[in-house]
Amino acid sequence: MKKRLRKKLHKAEFKELGFELQFDLPDSTMSQEDYLDFCLRFLKEAIEENDLLCGGGIGAGGRLMIVRRSRGSATEEQRTIVVNWLNNEPLVQNVRVSDFRDAWYGPKSLDYSDIFMH
């Protein structure tokens, strides 16, 4: 595959890495206003202020894929910042984060055994 095509398809040396994140919130005791406030703060303080984007669901059983907003891979420093932000939130429980994985093509299977607790 030619370099131009590898770059366009985010393959080989142009692969971009991100990480998956899961955490629990106390859904039964959380008001809708508290939930929306948490989501907005999380997106602004942990994601956007660290040049990241996320996709997925927040809450029970939700998974988030976190990637770098600009070209390139998310860094260990960015992952640590997001995990620390969540660990400092009193509402958040059971933070789980994956190893870095291909942000464009992801895992071939649905085996999430590499997600570990923080």
Stockholm file with secondary structure:
# STOCKHOLM 1.0

chainA/1-118         MKKRLRKKLHKAEFKELGFELQFDLPDSTMSQEDYLDFCLRFLKEAIEENDLLCGGGIGAGGRLMIVRRSRGSATEEQRTIVVNWLNNEPLVQNVRVSDFRDAWYGPKSLDYSDIFMH
#=GR chainA/1-118 SS CCHHHHHHTTCGGGCCEEEEEEEECCGGGCCHHHHHHHHHHIIIIIIGGGTEEEEECCSTTCCEEEEESSSSCCCHHHHHHHHHHHHTCTTCEEEEECCCEETTTCCSSCCCTTCEEC
#=GC SS_cons         CCHHHHHHTTCGGGCCEEEEEEEECCGGGCCHHHHHHHHHHIIIIIIGGGTEEEEECCSTTCCEEEEESSSSCCCHHHHHHHHHHHHTCTTCEEEEECCCEETTTCCSSCCCTTCEEC
//
